[in-house]
Amino acid sequence: MENSEFSNEIVYHYCGINAFINIVQHSKIWLSDVFKSNDSQELLWAMENVKKEILQMIGDEGTLKSLDMGFNLLNPIENVGLTSYFISCFSEEEDLLSQWCKYAEDGQGIAIGFSKDLLLKLNSICHGLSFRKVVYSRKEQEIVFKKVAMENLKKMSSKRAAHVALELAQNYAEEFLLCKNPSFDEEIEWRIVFTSEAGRKVNFNECGYKIQNPNIRVSKGNIVAFYELDFSDIKQDIIKSIVVGPKSKVTKTDLVKLLFTCGYYDNQFNTETPINISFSKSSYR
């Protein structure tokens, strides 16, 4: 499946110029704490829908009140315990205005095209690390929501309903992180998701990727943990395309010099590189 269905496809990581240079120079992608992202609805979209499914299935008034109390107390950000979730986002769209505006410095940045085949290899490295497509389809999401609802109804035979509600975010976070409001479906998003528990030592080097222990940075007054996914061993194969944003002043020569200097190809310096360089067709200025 990996080599046939997705062969030669590309997904794009939109970013600002500084982030682009950092990625190319160091051959690393940052996986950032999902709860420090700009999307306030991470996890909440799925949580609310699962809540509706469970409430519809329950007939007992006392259990209903207990469950609803647990949901009302629930704050997914506070309730995931010592487990954290780190993500990096990609889109199948190489020139999408909403992505330029939201993630690439209002169109001044870059979209880096990565090989989907090579990113899919992350699924075979270790437990808690995956590269998967976000689900927008209401029909597909309902299958997930109903499954989770049924599993948690069964748990109520041995646990209090409020307790079951409070555990939902932690038990199903990885699935919930791949369900987004259908109104965002134009993004056609894929995500690297990495699950890590506090105190867990991480150090692997497989399939051309490396991850070591987390780093810390400060962003907008927040302490933000992140992991660096190092792809330096496969850097000449994994980056397939670069798209320059509609407001960017970066030239093709700038990019070729940077890629050559950072070792992304071994040929003599020239403007015909193995990495396709193009410019946004958007008229956004």
N, C-alpha and C positions, 0 to 999 in steps of 0.2 A: 504493500500500500504506500509506504513512504517513498519509494522510488518511482512509482507510476502515477499516482493521483496528483502529487505535488511537484513532480519533476520540473526543474528549471524555473520555478516560480519565484517571485521576489516580493518581500514585504518591506515597508518603508518606515523608518524611524525619523520622525520630524523633530528638529532640535534647533537651538540657536547657534550662532557662529562659534562662540566659545566652547559650547558642549561638543560641537562637531569636531573642532580642532583637538579637543581632549580625547575624543573617541579614536580619531585617526592616529594621533601621536602615540597613544598608549595601548591601542588595540584592546580597549575595554568598554563594556557597556555597564552602566550603573543600574542596579536593581534597588529601587527605593521603597521605603516603608509605605505601604498602600494607604495607611491611615493618615499620612502626612501629605497626601496628594491633593490636588485642587478639586477633586470630585467628592462633594459631600455625600453623595448617594452610594458610594462604594458599600457593598453588603446590604444596605437598607432596602434597595429595590427588591431583591430576592426575599429578604426577611419579611417584608410587608405582605408579599404575595403568598408565602408559605403560611403566614399567620391567617390570612383569609381562607386558605384551603382547610386548615385545621378547624377553624371556628365553624365553617360550614358543615364539617363532618360530625361535630360534637352535638349530642342532644341533651346531655346532663347539664343542668343550669349551674350546679356547684362547681363542676369541673371547668365549665366555660369561664366562670368568674375567676377561678384560680389561674387558669392559663392566661387570660387577658391581663391579670395583674402582673404575671411574670413578663409578658411582652411590654407592658407599659413601663416597667422598671428597667427593661433591657436597653443597654447602650452597647452596641457591638464593639465600639472602640475600647471601652473599658472592660468588656466581658470576655475578651479572647485570652485572658490569663497571660501566661508567659510565652505564648506562641505569637510570632510576628510573621507577616506576609509581605514579601518584597516582589515588586513587579517592574517590568519594562514593557512599553507598549509599541505596537507596530500597526500599520494599516496596509491593506492591499492596494489602496489608492495612492498613486505617485504624485498627484497634483490636485489636492483637495483643499479648497479655500478655507474651510472651517479648521482644518489641521494646521495650515499656515498661520492663521490668526491666533489659534489657541496655544500651539506648542513651538512655533518657530519664529518667535519675536515679531509677530504681526507681519509675517511675510519676508522678513529680512534674513531668515535662516536657511537651513539645508534639510533635504530629505535624503537619508542614506538608505539605499536599497540593499537588503541582506538576502542571502540565499535561504529560502524556506526549507529546502532539503537539509541544509546543515543545521539550522535551528531546531528542526524536528529531532535531531540526534540527542538533544537535551533530554528527551523523554526516556532515554535508555540509560542515563548516567546514574541517578540515585533517587531514592524515595524523597518526595517533597519538591522535586524540580521538574517542571514541565513547560512545554510550549504548545499552547492550544488556542483554538479560535473562540472568540467571544460569541455567545448565543444571543440573538436578538428576536428570533422568531417566537411569537407568542405561543404557538402550538408546541414547539420544542421546549420552551420554558415550562409550560404547564405540565409536561411529562416529569420534569425535574421536581417542580413544586409539589405535585401530587405524591411522588415517590417519597420525598422527605416528610410530607405530612403523614402518610401512612406509617412510616417507620417510627415517627415520634408519638403517634397515637398508641402504638404497641408498647412503647416505653412507659406510658402512663399507667400501665397495669402494675408496675413495680416502683414508680417514682411519682412524686407529686407533680401535678401539671405545671405549677409555677417553676419548679426546678427544671423540668424538661424545656420550658420556654427559655430559661436563662442559659441553657447549654447549647442552644441552637447555633449561635454565631460561631462558637469554637468548633463544634463538630462538623459543620458543613461550610466553613469559610471558603475552602478551595473551590467548591462547586458554585457558591454564591458569587464569587469574584468573576466568574465567567458568564454571568447573566446580567445584561444591561437593559435599560429602558429601550424599547423598540424605536423610539424617536432618534436614537443615535446610530441607527443601522447604516447610514451612509459611510461611516468610518470603516466598516468591514475590518474590525480590529482583531489582532492576535496578541497574545500576552505570554511573556515568560513569567511564570509564577514560581517563587522559591519560598518554601515554608521553613522557618527556623525557630527553634526554641532557645530561650535565654540560657546562656552558659554552654550551648552546643558548640563544639569545636568543628570547624569545617575546613577541609583541606583535600581537594581532589584535583586530579589531572587526567581527564579522560576525553576521548573523541575530539581532541584539539582544544578543549576548554579547561580553564582553571578557576576555582573559587577558593578564597581563603577567608579568614575571619572578618567580621564586619568592620566598617569604618563609620565615623561620625562627622557630620557637618552641621553648620547652623544655617537655616533658611527661614527668613522672615520671622526671626525671633524664636523659632522652634529648633529643638535638638532632633536631627533626622539621622536615623541609622540607614546604612546602605551597604550592599555588597557590590564588588566589582567582578563582573564576568569577563575573564581574560580570554580573548580569542586570537592571541598573537601567533600561535602555531598554525593557524589556518587563515590568516588575514588576507593572503593573496587569493583565496578562494571564496571567502564569505561575503565580501562587499562586491556587489555586482553593478551597482548603479548609484549615481549621485544626481539629485535634481536641485537646482538652485532656485530659491524662493523668488516670488514676483517683485519684491522690493530690494532684493539683495544686490550689492555692488560687487560681489565676488565674480571674477572672470574664470574662464576655462583654464587659462594659463596659470592663474593662482592655484587652482585645484591640482593641476597636473604636477606642478612643482612640489606641492605639499605631499602628494601621494608618492612621488618619486623619492623625495627626501626621507619619508617614513617607511620606505621599503615595501610598497604595495605591488611593485612589479620590478623585474630584474632587467628589462630591456633598456637599451640606450635611451636617454631622455628624449621624448618627443610628445606631441599632442595626441597621438593615436594610442591611447592606453587601453588595457584590457577592461578597465572600468568605464562604463558608458556615462558620459557627462551630458546632461541636458538642462534646459531652463524651463521654468514654469510658463505655461501658456496663458495663465490668468492675467487679466488686465488690471488686477487690483494694484492700486498705487497709493 
